[in-house]
Amino acid sequence: MADKENRYPINKEKRGGAWHLYRSEVLAALVIVVLVIGVAFLVNKFFYGFDLPELAFREPVVTDSYAGQGKKGKGFVQSEDWRLLLVNKNHPLEEEFDGELTELRYGQTVDSRIYPDLQDMFDEMREAGLDPRVVQGYRTGEEQQERLDNKIREYMGYGKTREEARQLAVQWEAEPGTCEHETGLCVDISSDSEDNESANAVWEWLDENCSRFGFIKRYPNNKSSVTGVKGEPWHYRYVGLEAAQEITERNITLEEYLGAAR
Ligand SMILES: [Zn+2]
C-alpha cells in the first residue's frame, strides 16, 4: 500500500521531473506568447497595412530622378516673395524659420501669415460636410533630424551598417533643411475620422478648390520626376492666390513655376 502511494511521485521523477510537472504551465505560456505575437501582428497590420493617411505620412519620399537639379546653386535665385520660397533636396533652407507661428487645433503650428487663408479653406470644407484635420504643420530642423536619426536606427536594427541604414533612411526622411515643413508654409491634411473614405473626400475637395485659397497640391503623383518626391495627396503648400491659380491651371509644379526644374 505504501509502495503504491509512493509510485506516482517516483514515476514523475523518472519521466523527466520538471517538464512533466510544469508541462501544462509551459504550454499555457507558449499559447499566451503566440497570442500576444498574433495580436501585435494584427495591430501592426491594421495601422500600417491599410493606407491610413496620418500614419502613412512620411516625407518627403525622395526619388532618384530629381529635377530641381538643373538650377542648383548659383543658377537659382529665391523669389523675394516669401510665399514662393522653394525648399527641396537641392534648395535647402538657408536659415531656420524664425517668424510667428499660429497654433492650430490639435497642436500643430503654421506660419501665421498663411493662417487666415487656411482657416477660410477649412471653414468652407466643413460647410461642405467634410471633416478635415491638419496632422502636420511646421516642423523644426531638429525635429527633422530626429526623424531621420530614428529611421537610421530602425534600419540598423535590421542589421544594416550605419552607412547602409543612412542611404535607406534618406529615401524616407529628408535631410534637415530640405523638408518643406520647416518653412511653416505647408500642411498635411487628413480627416478627423481617419478612415480612407473621409480622407479621400477631403483630398478630392482640396484638389478642386485649394487654389482658390492660395494653396497647391505640392507633390502630385505624376510629377515626382520634377519634385523629387513621390505622390503625396495629403501635402498642401501655400504659395498665394496668383501663383496657386497659375500652377493649377497650367498643371505644373512649384519648381516649374519658379524655373527651377530642368
Ligand atoms: Zn507634408
py3Dmol code that shows the C-alpha trace and the ligand (Angstrom):
import py3Dmol

protein = """\
ATOM      1  CA  MET A   1       0.000   0.000   0.000  1.00  0.00           C
ATOM      2  CA  ALA A   2       2.787   2.335   0.947  1.00  0.00           C
ATOM      3  CA  ASP A   3       4.548   1.266  -2.196  1.00  0.00           C
ATOM      4  CA  LYS A   4       1.574   2.138  -4.331  1.00  0.00           C
ATOM      5  CA  GLU A   5       1.167   5.600  -2.793  1.00  0.00           C
ATOM      6  CA  ASN A   6       4.791   6.338  -3.500  1.00  0.00           C
ATOM      7  CA  ARG A   7       4.767   5.187  -7.067  1.00  0.00           C
ATOM      8  CA  TYR A   8       3.294   8.301  -8.574  1.00  0.00           C
ATOM      9  CA  PRO A   9       5.900  10.793  -7.326  1.00  0.00           C
ATOM     10  CA  ILE A  10       8.670   8.334  -8.174  1.00  0.00           C
ATOM     11  CA  ASN A  11       7.339   7.914 -11.702  1.00  0.00           C
ATOM     12  CA  LYS A  12       7.184  11.656 -12.102  1.00  0.00           C
ATOM     13  CA  GLU A  13      10.887  11.859 -11.320  1.00  0.00           C
ATOM     14  CA  LYS A  14      11.620   9.145 -13.820  1.00  0.00           C
ATOM     15  CA  ARG A  15       9.547  10.703 -16.574  1.00  0.00           C
ATOM     16  CA  GLY A  16      11.593  13.841 -16.634  1.00  0.00           C
ATOM     17  CA  GLY A  17      10.653  15.726 -13.491  1.00  0.00           C
ATOM     18  CA  ALA A  18      10.240  19.428 -14.154  1.00  0.00           C
ATOM     19  CA  TRP A  19       8.850  19.083 -17.670  1.00  0.00           C
ATOM     20  CA  HIS A  20       6.180  16.685 -16.554  1.00  0.00           C
ATOM     21  CA  LEU A  21       5.339  18.800 -13.521  1.00  0.00           C
ATOM     22  CA  TYR A  22       5.104  22.080 -15.419  1.00  0.00           C
ATOM     23  CA  ARG A  23       4.070  20.846 -18.839  1.00  0.00           C
ATOM     24  CA  SER A  24       0.646  22.458 -18.688  1.00  0.00           C
ATOM     25  CA  GLU A  25       2.100  25.755 -17.446  1.00  0.00           C
ATOM     26  CA  VAL A  26       4.730  25.768 -20.198  1.00  0.00           C
ATOM     27  CA  LEU A  27       2.110  25.030 -22.831  1.00  0.00           C
ATOM     28  CA  ALA A  28      -0.131  27.759 -21.446  1.00  0.00           C
ATOM     29  CA  ALA A  29       2.772  30.216 -21.547  1.00  0.00           C
ATOM     30  CA  LEU A  30       3.516  29.255 -25.159  1.00  0.00           C
ATOM     31  CA  VAL A  31      -0.106  29.775 -26.122  1.00  0.00           C
ATOM     32  CA  ILE A  32      -0.017  33.213 -24.498  1.00  0.00           C
ATOM     33  CA  VAL A  33       3.199  34.141 -26.337  1.00  0.00           C
ATOM     34  CA  VAL A  34       1.710  33.061 -29.658  1.00  0.00           C
ATOM     35  CA  LEU A  35      -1.451  35.013 -28.927  1.00  0.00           C
ATOM     36  CA  VAL A  36       0.486  38.152 -27.995  1.00  0.00           C
ATOM     37  CA  ILE A  37       2.582  37.945 -31.168  1.00  0.00           C
ATOM     38  CA  GLY A  38      -0.566  37.356 -33.205  1.00  0.00           C
ATOM     39  CA  VAL A  39      -2.352  40.335 -31.709  1.00  0.00           C
ATOM     40  CA  ALA A  40       0.746  42.527 -32.174  1.00  0.00           C
ATOM     41  CA  PHE A  41       0.910  41.422 -35.811  1.00  0.00           C
ATOM     42  CA  LEU A  42      -2.751  42.230 -36.398  1.00  0.00           C
ATOM     43  CA  VAL A  43      -2.467  45.620 -34.693  1.00  0.00           C
ATOM     44  CA  ASN A  44       0.586  46.403 -36.807  1.00  0.00           C
ATOM     45  CA  LYS A  45      -1.213  45.239 -39.930  1.00  0.00           C
ATOM     46  CA  PHE A  46      -4.206  47.352 -39.049  1.00  0.00           C
ATOM     47  CA  PHE A  47      -2.183  50.524 -38.658  1.00  0.00           C
ATOM     48  CA  TYR A  48       0.353  50.094 -41.406  1.00  0.00           C
ATOM     49  CA  GLY A  49      -1.259  47.607 -43.741  1.00  0.00           C
ATOM     50  CA  PHE A  50      -4.045  49.950 -44.732  1.00  0.00           C
ATOM     51  CA  ASP A  51      -3.196  53.283 -46.113  1.00  0.00           C
ATOM     52  CA  LEU A  52      -4.337  55.297 -43.123  1.00  0.00           C
ATOM     53  CA  PRO A  53      -3.129  58.699 -44.138  1.00  0.00           C
ATOM     54  CA  GLU A  54      -1.989  60.084 -40.837  1.00  0.00           C
ATOM     55  CA  LEU A  55       0.091  57.056 -40.036  1.00  0.00           C
ATOM     56  CA  ALA A  56       1.349  56.592 -43.548  1.00  0.00           C
ATOM     57  CA  PHE A  57       2.801  60.083 -43.535  1.00  0.00           C
ATOM     58  CA  ARG A  58       6.465  60.119 -44.117  1.00  0.00           C
ATOM     59  CA  GLU A  59       8.068  62.703 -46.156  1.00  0.00           C
ATOM     60  CA  PRO A  60       9.347  63.727 -48.358  1.00  0.00           C
ATOM     61  CA  VAL A  61       9.894  60.439 -50.071  1.00  0.00           C
ATOM     62  CA  VAL A  62      12.821  61.280 -52.262  1.00  0.00           C
ATOM     63  CA  THR A  63      13.080  59.614 -55.632  1.00  0.00           C
ATOM     64  CA  ASP A  64      16.227  59.070 -57.648  1.00  0.00           C
ATOM     65  CA  SER A  65      15.304  61.292 -60.539  1.00  0.00           C
ATOM     66  CA  TYR A  66      15.229  64.811 -59.356  1.00  0.00           C
ATOM     67  CA  ALA A  67      14.623  67.889 -61.362  1.00  0.00           C
ATOM     68  CA  GLY A  68      15.345  70.937 -59.235  1.00  0.00           C
ATOM     69  CA  GLN A  69      18.927  69.921 -60.055  1.00  0.00           C
ATOM     70  CA  GLY A  70      19.001  71.989 -63.230  1.00  0.00           C
ATOM     71  CA  LYS A  71      19.187  75.238 -61.330  1.00  0.00           C
ATOM     72  CA  LYS A  72      21.165  74.103 -58.371  1.00  0.00           C
ATOM     73  CA  GLY A  73      23.322  76.591 -56.538  1.00  0.00           C
ATOM     74  CA  LYS A  74      24.048  79.853 -58.315  1.00  0.00           C
ATOM     75  CA  GLY A  75      21.643  79.120 -61.151  1.00  0.00           C
ATOM     76  CA  PHE A  76      18.590  79.657 -58.998  1.00  0.00           C
ATOM     77  CA  VAL A  77      17.690  82.762 -57.081  1.00  0.00           C
ATOM     78  CA  GLN A  78      14.941  82.569 -54.488  1.00  0.00           C
ATOM     79  CA  SER A  79      11.991  84.858 -55.072  1.00  0.00           C
ATOM     80  CA  GLU A  80      11.711  87.913 -52.861  1.00  0.00           C
ATOM     81  CA  ASP A  81       8.132  86.836 -52.242  1.00  0.00           C
ATOM     82  CA  TRP A  82       8.091  84.762 -49.029  1.00  0.00           C
ATOM     83  CA  ARG A  83       5.153  82.775 -50.367  1.00  0.00           C
ATOM     84  CA  LEU A  84       7.315  81.356 -53.155  1.00  0.00           C
ATOM     85  CA  LEU A  85      10.183  80.047 -51.055  1.00  0.00           C
ATOM     86  CA  LEU A  86      11.493  76.896 -52.708  1.00  0.00           C
ATOM     87  CA  VAL A  87      12.742  74.162 -50.414  1.00  0.00           C
ATOM     88  CA  ASN A  88      13.752  70.757 -51.681  1.00  0.00           C
ATOM     89  CA  LYS A  89      16.694  68.401 -51.801  1.00  0.00           C
ATOM     90  CA  ASN A  90      18.754  70.783 -53.904  1.00  0.00           C
ATOM     91  CA  HIS A  91      17.490  74.009 -52.419  1.00  0.00           C
ATOM     92  CA  PRO A  92      17.885  73.729 -48.671  1.00  0.00           C
ATOM     93  CA  LEU A  93      16.723  76.421 -46.323  1.00  0.00           C
ATOM     94  CA  GLU A  94      19.447  78.936 -45.700  1.00  0.00           C
ATOM     95  CA  GLU A  95      18.228  79.779 -42.243  1.00  0.00           C
ATOM     96  CA  GLU A  96      15.768  78.316 -39.793  1.00  0.00           C
ATOM     97  CA  PHE A  97      12.276  79.758 -39.719  1.00  0.00           C
ATOM     98  CA  ASP A  98      12.079  82.482 -37.101  1.00  0.00           C
ATOM     99  CA  GLY A  99       8.728  84.063 -37.889  1.00  0.00           C
ATOM    100  CA  GLU A 100       5.492  83.998 -35.967  1.00  0.00           C
ATOM    101  CA  LEU A 101       3.632  80.718 -35.658  1.00  0.00           C
ATOM    102  CA  THR A 102      -0.071  80.185 -35.131  1.00  0.00           C
ATOM    103  CA  GLU A 103      -1.194  77.109 -33.261  1.00  0.00           C
ATOM    104  CA  LEU A 104      -4.000  75.104 -34.792  1.00  0.00           C
ATOM    105  CA  ARG A 105      -6.480  72.749 -33.239  1.00  0.00           C
ATOM    106  CA  TYR A 106      -4.651  69.567 -32.108  1.00  0.00           C
ATOM    107  CA  GLY A 107      -1.423  71.472 -31.545  1.00  0.00           C
ATOM    108  CA  GLN A 108       0.121  71.755 -34.994  1.00  0.00           C
ATOM    109  CA  THR A 109       1.503  75.156 -35.980  1.00  0.00           C
ATOM    110  CA  VAL A 110       1.885  77.129 -39.222  1.00  0.00           C
ATOM    111  CA  ASP A 111       3.430  80.402 -40.307  1.00  0.00           C
ATOM    112  CA  SER A 112       0.873  82.961 -39.069  1.00  0.00           C
ATOM    113  CA  ARG A 113       0.774  84.595 -42.497  1.00  0.00           C
ATOM    114  CA  ILE A 114      -0.910  81.569 -44.077  1.00  0.00           C
ATOM    115  CA  TYR A 115      -3.344  81.052 -41.231  1.00  0.00           C
ATOM    116  CA  PRO A 116      -6.258  83.249 -42.420  1.00  0.00           C
ATOM    117  CA  ASP A 117      -6.474  81.530 -45.825  1.00  0.00           C
ATOM    118  CA  LEU A 118      -6.013  78.113 -44.245  1.00  0.00           C
ATOM    119  CA  GLN A 119      -8.842  78.835 -41.823  1.00  0.00           C
ATOM    120  CA  ASP A 120     -11.132  80.049 -44.635  1.00  0.00           C
ATOM    121  CA  MET A 121     -10.403  76.888 -46.581  1.00  0.00           C
ATOM    122  CA  PHE A 122     -11.184  74.701 -43.574  1.00  0.00           C
ATOM    123  CA  ASP A 123     -14.387  76.637 -42.843  1.00  0.00           C
ATOM    124  CA  GLU A 124     -15.576  76.023 -46.367  1.00  0.00           C
ATOM    125  CA  MET A 125     -14.646  72.350 -46.246  1.00  0.00           C
ATOM    126  CA  ARG A 126     -16.595  71.913 -43.022  1.00  0.00           C
ATOM    127  CA  GLU A 127     -19.574  73.687 -44.540  1.00  0.00           C
ATOM    128  CA  ALA A 128     -19.372  71.118 -47.328  1.00  0.00           C
ATOM    129  CA  GLY A 129     -19.785  68.382 -44.705  1.00  0.00           C
ATOM    130  CA  LEU A 130     -16.138  67.301 -44.610  1.00  0.00           C
ATOM    131  CA  ASP A 131     -14.023  66.799 -41.503  1.00  0.00           C
ATOM    132  CA  PRO A 132     -10.505  67.955 -42.419  1.00  0.00           C
ATOM    133  CA  ARG A 133      -7.688  67.990 -39.923  1.00  0.00           C
ATOM    134  CA  VAL A 134      -4.136  69.292 -40.083  1.00  0.00           C
ATOM    135  CA  VAL A 135      -1.960  66.418 -38.964  1.00  0.00           C
ATOM    136  CA  GLN A 136       1.370  68.073 -39.631  1.00  0.00           C
ATOM    137  CA  GLY A 137       2.337  71.693 -39.979  1.00  0.00           C
ATOM    138  CA  TYR A 138       5.609  73.367 -39.088  1.00  0.00           C
ATOM    139  CA  ARG A 139       8.493  71.155 -38.071  1.00  0.00           C
ATOM    140  CA  THR A 140      11.882  72.340 -36.822  1.00  0.00           C
ATOM    141  CA  GLY A 141      15.145  71.230 -38.385  1.00  0.00           C
ATOM    142  CA  GLU A 142      15.897  69.495 -35.114  1.00  0.00           C
ATOM    143  CA  GLU A 143      12.674  67.514 -35.304  1.00  0.00           C
ATOM    144  CA  GLN A 144      13.503  66.565 -38.865  1.00  0.00           C
ATOM    145  CA  GLN A 145      16.954  65.411 -37.739  1.00  0.00           C
ATOM    146  CA  GLU A 146      15.311  63.276 -35.060  1.00  0.00           C
ATOM    147  CA  ARG A 147      13.017  61.692 -37.616  1.00  0.00           C
ATOM    148  CA  LEU A 148      15.995  60.896 -39.836  1.00  0.00           C
ATOM    149  CA  ASP A 149      18.016  59.525 -36.920  1.00  0.00           C
ATOM    150  CA  ASN A 150      15.128  57.323 -35.859  1.00  0.00           C
ATOM    151  CA  LYS A 151      14.824  55.967 -39.371  1.00  0.00           C
ATOM    152  CA  ILE A 152      18.564  55.237 -39.476  1.00  0.00           C
ATOM    153  CA  ARG A 153      18.316  53.425 -36.137  1.00  0.00           C
ATOM    154  CA  GLU A 154      15.349  51.473 -37.417  1.00  0.00           C
ATOM    155  CA  TYR A 155      17.368  50.185 -40.381  1.00  0.00           C
ATOM    156  CA  MET A 156      20.383  49.463 -38.193  1.00  0.00           C
ATOM    157  CA  GLY A 157      18.032  47.388 -36.066  1.00  0.00           C
ATOM    158  CA  TYR A 158      17.510  45.245 -39.152  1.00  0.00           C
ATOM    159  CA  GLY A 159      21.250  44.615 -39.277  1.00  0.00           C
ATOM    160  CA  LYS A 160      22.286  47.340 -41.736  1.00  0.00           C
ATOM    161  CA  THR A 161      25.561  49.200 -41.240  1.00  0.00           C
ATOM    162  CA  ARG A 162      25.267  52.883 -40.351  1.00  0.00           C
ATOM    163  CA  GLU A 163      26.070  53.918 -43.915  1.00  0.00           C
ATOM    164  CA  GLU A 164      23.640  51.434 -45.480  1.00  0.00           C
ATOM    165  CA  ALA A 165      20.993  52.486 -42.970  1.00  0.00           C
ATOM    166  CA  ARG A 166      21.572  56.133 -43.816  1.00  0.00           C
ATOM    167  CA  GLN A 167      21.223  55.557 -47.533  1.00  0.00           C
ATOM    168  CA  LEU A 168      17.926  53.773 -46.964  1.00  0.00           C
ATOM    169  CA  ALA A 169      16.685  56.280 -44.408  1.00  0.00           C
ATOM    170  CA  VAL A 170      17.095  59.321 -46.643  1.00  0.00           C
ATOM    171  CA  GLN A 171      14.681  57.764 -49.076  1.00  0.00           C
ATOM    172  CA  TRP A 172      12.004  58.240 -46.419  1.00  0.00           C
ATOM    173  CA  GLU A 173      13.100  61.228 -44.406  1.00  0.00           C
ATOM    174  CA  ALA A 174      14.621  64.377 -45.845  1.00  0.00           C
ATOM    175  CA  GLU A 175      17.855  65.831 -44.569  1.00  0.00           C
ATOM    176  CA  PRO A 176      17.188  68.681 -42.150  1.00  0.00           C
ATOM    177  CA  GLY A 177      16.877  71.921 -44.080  1.00  0.00           C
ATOM    178  CA  THR A 178      15.379  70.248 -47.143  1.00  0.00           C
ATOM    179  CA  CYS A 179      11.950  69.375 -45.762  1.00  0.00           C
ATOM    180  CA  GLU A 180       9.247  71.834 -46.743  1.00  0.00           C
ATOM    181  CA  HIS A 181       7.587  71.517 -43.340  1.00  0.00           C
ATOM    182  CA  GLU A 182      10.479  73.519 -41.935  1.00  0.00           C
ATOM    183  CA  THR A 183       9.116  76.582 -43.736  1.00  0.00           C
ATOM    184  CA  GLY A 184       5.787  76.620 -41.878  1.00  0.00           C
ATOM    185  CA  LEU A 185       4.144  77.179 -45.271  1.00  0.00           C
ATOM    186  CA  CYS A 186       2.683  73.727 -45.827  1.00  0.00           C
ATOM    187  CA  VAL A 187       0.293  71.354 -44.126  1.00  0.00           C
ATOM    188  CA  ASP A 188      -0.512  67.680 -44.254  1.00  0.00           C
ATOM    189  CA  ILE A 189      -4.260  67.343 -44.236  1.00  0.00           C
ATOM    190  CA  SER A 190      -6.274  64.279 -43.372  1.00  0.00           C
ATOM    191  CA  SER A 191      -9.723  63.716 -41.919  1.00  0.00           C
ATOM    192  CA  ASP A 192     -10.785  63.712 -38.312  1.00  0.00           C
ATOM    193  CA  SER A 193     -12.354  60.287 -38.643  1.00  0.00           C
ATOM    194  CA  GLU A 194      -9.122  58.935 -40.106  1.00  0.00           C
ATOM    195  CA  ASP A 195     -10.708  56.458 -42.462  1.00  0.00           C
ATOM    196  CA  ASN A 196      -9.672  56.277 -46.092  1.00  0.00           C
ATOM    197  CA  GLU A 197     -13.046  57.292 -47.456  1.00  0.00           C
ATOM    198  CA  SER A 198     -13.204  60.543 -45.466  1.00  0.00           C
ATOM    199  CA  ALA A 199      -9.583  61.377 -46.222  1.00  0.00           C
ATOM    200  CA  ASN A 200     -10.130  60.788 -49.932  1.00  0.00           C
ATOM    201  CA  ALA A 201     -13.178  63.036 -49.852  1.00  0.00           C
ATOM    202  CA  VAL A 202     -11.095  65.772 -48.222  1.00  0.00           C
ATOM    203  CA  TRP A 203      -8.318  65.416 -50.779  1.00  0.00           C
ATOM    204  CA  GLU A 204     -10.773  65.411 -53.701  1.00  0.00           C
ATOM    205  CA  TRP A 205     -12.269  68.634 -52.433  1.00  0.00           C
ATOM    206  CA  LEU A 206      -8.821  70.149 -51.979  1.00  0.00           C
ATOM    207  CA  ASP A 207      -7.745  69.178 -55.496  1.00  0.00           C
ATOM    208  CA  GLU A 208     -10.732  71.057 -56.838  1.00  0.00           C
ATOM    209  CA  ASN A 209     -10.680  74.034 -54.520  1.00  0.00           C
ATOM    210  CA  CYS A 210      -7.391  74.657 -52.735  1.00  0.00           C
ATOM    211  CA  SER A 211      -6.043  77.074 -55.344  1.00  0.00           C
ATOM    212  CA  ARG A 212      -8.906  79.478 -54.525  1.00  0.00           C
ATOM    213  CA  PHE A 213      -7.278  79.849 -51.114  1.00  0.00           C
ATOM    214  CA  GLY A 214      -3.712  80.142 -52.362  1.00  0.00           C
ATOM    215  CA  PHE A 215      -2.724  76.501 -51.845  1.00  0.00           C
ATOM    216  CA  ILE A 216      -1.358  73.912 -54.249  1.00  0.00           C
ATOM    217  CA  LYS A 217      -1.088  70.148 -54.099  1.00  0.00           C
ATOM    218  CA  ARG A 218       2.674  70.169 -53.843  1.00  0.00           C
ATOM    219  CA  TYR A 219       3.604  66.616 -54.799  1.00  0.00           C
ATOM    220  CA  PRO A 220       1.257  65.228 -57.452  1.00  0.00           C
ATOM    221  CA  ASN A 221       1.783  61.587 -58.317  1.00  0.00           C
ATOM    222  CA  ASN A 222       2.736  62.223 -61.919  1.00  0.00           C
ATOM    223  CA  LYS A 223       5.263  64.946 -61.064  1.00  0.00           C
ATOM    224  CA  SER A 224       7.708  63.057 -58.888  1.00  0.00           C
ATOM    225  CA  SER A 225      10.421  63.324 -61.552  1.00  0.00           C
ATOM    226  CA  VAL A 226      10.188  67.096 -61.171  1.00  0.00           C
ATOM    227  CA  THR A 227       9.627  67.488 -57.443  1.00  0.00           C
ATOM    228  CA  GLY A 228      11.827  64.578 -56.396  1.00  0.00           C
ATOM    229  CA  VAL A 229       9.073  63.432 -54.076  1.00  0.00           C
ATOM    230  CA  LYS A 230       6.636  60.596 -54.640  1.00  0.00           C
ATOM    231  CA  GLY A 231       2.955  61.491 -54.786  1.00  0.00           C
ATOM    232  CA  GLU A 232       1.547  62.838 -51.527  1.00  0.00           C
ATOM    233  CA  PRO A 233      -2.169  63.545 -51.759  1.00  0.00           C
ATOM    234  CA  TRP A 234      -2.164  64.992 -48.239  1.00  0.00           C
ATOM    235  CA  HIS A 235       0.525  67.663 -48.598  1.00  0.00           C
ATOM    236  CA  TYR A 236      -0.643  71.198 -49.476  1.00  0.00           C
ATOM    237  CA  ARG A 237       1.618  74.188 -49.802  1.00  0.00           C
ATOM    238  CA  TYR A 238       0.688  77.850 -49.552  1.00  0.00           C
ATOM    239  CA  VAL A 239       2.013  79.936 -52.449  1.00  0.00           C
ATOM    240  CA  GLY A 240      -0.565  82.746 -52.554  1.00  0.00           C
ATOM    241  CA  LEU A 241      -3.590  83.145 -54.799  1.00  0.00           C
ATOM    242  CA  GLU A 242      -1.922  84.213 -58.035  1.00  0.00           C
ATOM    243  CA  ALA A 243       0.761  81.514 -58.098  1.00  0.00           C
ATOM    244  CA  ALA A 244      -1.678  78.844 -56.913  1.00  0.00           C
ATOM    245  CA  GLN A 245      -4.081  79.588 -59.743  1.00  0.00           C
ATOM    246  CA  GLU A 246      -1.394  79.603 -62.407  1.00  0.00           C
ATOM    247  CA  ILE A 247       0.289  76.453 -61.108  1.00  0.00           C
ATOM    248  CA  THR A 248      -3.070  74.672 -61.007  1.00  0.00           C
ATOM    249  CA  GLU A 249      -4.285  75.899 -64.399  1.00  0.00           C
ATOM    250  CA  ARG A 250      -1.047  75.003 -66.141  1.00  0.00           C
ATOM    251  CA  ASN A 251      -0.778  71.730 -64.235  1.00  0.00           C
ATOM    252  CA  ILE A 252       2.815  72.450 -63.239  1.00  0.00           C
ATOM    253  CA  THR A 253       4.851  72.259 -60.034  1.00  0.00           C
ATOM    254  CA  LEU A 254       6.361  74.957 -57.877  1.00  0.00           C
ATOM    255  CA  GLU A 255       9.779  74.033 -59.319  1.00  0.00           C
ATOM    256  CA  GLU A 256       8.487  74.597 -62.861  1.00  0.00           C
ATOM    257  CA  TYR A 257       6.680  77.771 -61.928  1.00  0.00           C
ATOM    258  CA  LEU A 258       9.895  79.186 -60.475  1.00  0.00           C
ATOM    259  CA  GLY A 259      12.052  77.981 -63.351  1.00  0.00           C
ATOM    260  CA  ALA A 260      13.959  75.681 -61.054  1.00  0.00           C
ATOM    261  CA  ALA A 261      13.166  72.495 -62.963  1.00  0.00           C
ATOM    262  CA  ARG A 262      15.336  71.089 -65.692  1.00  0.00           C
TER     263      ARG A 262
END
"""
ligand_1 = """\
1
ZN
Zn 3.841 67.119 -45.819
"""
view = py3Dmol.view(width=600, height=400)
view.addModel(protein, "pdb")
view.setStyle({"model": 0}, {"cartoon": {"style": "trace"}})
view.addModel(ligand_1, "xyz")
view.setStyle({"model": 1}, {"stick": {}})
view.zoomTo()
view.show()
